[in-house]
Structure formats: C-alpha cells, structure tokens
C-alpha cells in the first residue's frame, strides 16, 4: 500500500515538474504588458535585465519548492487521514537518512541561488571604467546634480504645475496636469551607451535615488558617498522616471526623478551649452549674464 502510494506521489511530482518546465518555456521573453506589469521592470540596461533574470530564476525556484512542499502536505493529509484507518509510521522519527537529506537539499538549493546572486552583486558594485561622473545630492525635497569636472550643476525639483495642483484647495484638477507628481523642472540629462557613475549623498536626511529602468536604487546618506552606475542601451533614448525611495520627511512623496537619456552627440551639445550658460551666469557683475540659471530652482523649497 505504502509503496504504491509512493509511486503515485513520485508520478505526481514528475508531472508537476514537467508542467512547471513547460510554463517556464512558455513565458514570453521580454514583453511588458498584461500580467507582466505586476512584475518588476526589465529596464533598459544590461544590468537591469540581469537583475530581472535573477529575480525570475529565484522566483521559479521558490514556486517549484512551494509546489513540491504543498503537494506533499496535501497528499499526506488526504491519503493518510484517520478516517481511512491510517496509523502513524513511527519508523520515520529520527531517521538519520531523512534528516541528512532534508538538510542537504536546502543547503544545495541555497548555494545554487547564492552563486548567480553574488556574481551579479559584484558587478553592480564595479564602478571602474566609467566615462562620466555625476554627484547626486538628495535634499528636503529634491535633487542636486553636479557633473564633476564639467562645470555643470543644477537643482531638480517637482515641477511647478504639480506643486501648485497638490496644494489643498488649489482648485487645480490633478487630472489636467501631465505626469502629475512625476515631473521635475530640470531632468537629469545623460548619454546612452555610456557607463555613467553616480556619487550619491544626502544634504540633510537619508534619501534614496531610485530609477527602476536602470536597476539603480542607492541611498544618499549625509556624510557618506555611495557609488552606483548604469549604462543605458545605445538605442534607448527617452525619458525615465523614478522616485526617492527612502522615507525622508513630510514631502518624501514629492521628490520625483526624471532622467532624459540622449544620444552621445546630443548630450555633448547639451553639456557644452549648459556649461557655457552657467559660466556666464557666474561671471562677475558687469559682464552680461544669460537667462540660463534656473533662479527658481536655486531657492530652497518654500514648503
Ligand atoms: Cu527623499
């Protein structure tokens, strides 16, 4: 009786494993629609895709474990219930072979998951061979971006329209504001196909610079400089959005991030123009300043 039940259980596990393998193969490669919207994004960098693949690998390992464990539990409860005259098998208590098996199997699974995870973590931390360095400073409530050695620095805060609409009794319908609470006045401009290093810090409390499409989420801690990097695919120019991901105070939810990814040529032209504008704006009185300096952005948040 026990032997035939074991055979049935083995057949059941084999069938579920095969079904799982088929489901894995049937998963569309990189489509983001429908159910996949509930999942994390695959992003627009090699690293974000590797993080996504790692996440899916671990997810399916967990699903497989859950299927096996719950199947064994349900099968045992149903087949060996008291009403069917089941008698406890006391020989299974302190069975050395079983003890070794259910210790060794999870250890092997954990090591198998740790290897690719550790490999990806090491690469995430590898900030060598970067071509552009930007210092990112989080403050209550916005971001300051400084292109190191390029003479360009500016503040990036919630766009004025969202800021006005969010006021209690403002009379402005948020539905009429484009990308309500997700737009900024001055987006961070970066080139695609370039390894960009970020030096992330905080001016007052802990913030966290998070742009899911790049697979980057790094804490900005006062007194510390954390490093992160991303390299956007050469054909993925466009706008990417993020948020502060550290509960940093009253307006934590009102310090979005917008990154404007441009081609290398467009970025070089933008950087040159911006540096020139800021140089002129900083020139001593008597020379002609241009209207480039975002005077409004330089002011601390009045809220
Ligand atoms: Cu913050």
Boltz pocket constraint, residues with backbone or C-beta under 6 A from the ligand:
constraints:
  - pocket:
      binder: B
      contacts: [[A, 138], [A, 139], [A, 206], [A, 207], [A, 208], [A, 244], [A, 245], [A, 246], [A, 247], [A, 248], [A, 252], [A, 255]]
      max_distance: 6.0
